[in-house]
Amino acid sequence: MPIPIIDTHIHLFDPRRPQGVPWPPKENTLIYKPALPDRYRALTKSLGIVGAIEVECSPWLEDNQWVLDFAAKDTIIVGTIGNLEPGKPDFGKQLDRFASNPLFRGIRYGYLWDRNIREQLRVPAFVEDLKTMGNRGLTLDSANPTIDLLEDLADITDRAPLLKIVVDHLPKIVVPGDAPSKARYAAAIKRLAARPNVYVKVSAVLSKINGSIPYTLAPYKNKLDALYAAFGPDKLIYGSDWPNSDPLGNYAQVLGVVREYFEGKGKDVAEKYFWRNSVNAYGWIKREKSQPGT
């Protein structure tokens, strides 16, 4: 039987709302249109996708509830990663409010929405709030990867060791060619790989190479091999980044490259990548019979 797939990275938004959306911008015409569960379900139904985790794309507090309301109506959504600000006086109250819904599995935080982890790590309340999340079994997703961000995430694991961390879009990182930058990157990867609660989202794999976007495995294999060698089969998880991924390729093309790579390593490894590891990373909620688990 085909391996069921849990997509751990999709975005939901609707530019038709009276208040609009903070993202994407109108100028991004390829994705500036409703991205909602019914559309996602329709475009993935023949590809083995049985569930998805929504990841925030808005800093507006009430958009956490907006997403949860949509998730309540469509059982393909097995979890959401919201947007709250650790270290703020009302963080605990907000976390209690949203995490009372079992579909709320954590928050995303990084160098986005004018936020800075390195600065916040100097704030004791920020660290305490991350510890609280860890104690509650919640997850911290990161944002677009840089060397600074990877170092910051490793520092967080030292201060909040129970917190589960998912490094988003690691294949898209661009490491400068100078020796010091390469050394910093290697050291950060080594620290993160040694932490039991750190997972890596093998997402945003497709990229423009020599003026075009390849849809075969070969141009990406070395990059995927490096991640597999560093983190092994138990830490890597699948995410499409839909609909952010649309300018690079359709959903089948996005999925096809990583499917070829991980199915090439055998059914056990592919199952871990496509759903088993995400259970450990997120503790997502099974809502349909087609979704794996008990």
Buried (B, 14 or more C-beta within 10 A) or exposed (E): EEBBBBBBBBBBBEBEEEEEBEBBEEEEEEBBBBBBBEBBBEBBEEBBBBBBBBBBBBBBBEBBBBBBEBBEEBBBBBBBBBBBBBBBEEBBEBBEBBBEBEBBBBBBBBBBBEBEBEEBBEEEBBBBBBBBBBEEBBBBBBBBBBBBBBBBBBBBBEBBEBBBBBBBBBBBBEBEEEEEEEEBBEBBBEBBBEBEBBBBBBBBBBBEEEEEEBBEBEBBBEBBEEBBEBBEBEBBBBBBBBBBBBEBBEBEBBBBBBBBBBBEEEEEBBBBBBBBBBBBBBBBBBBEEEBBEE
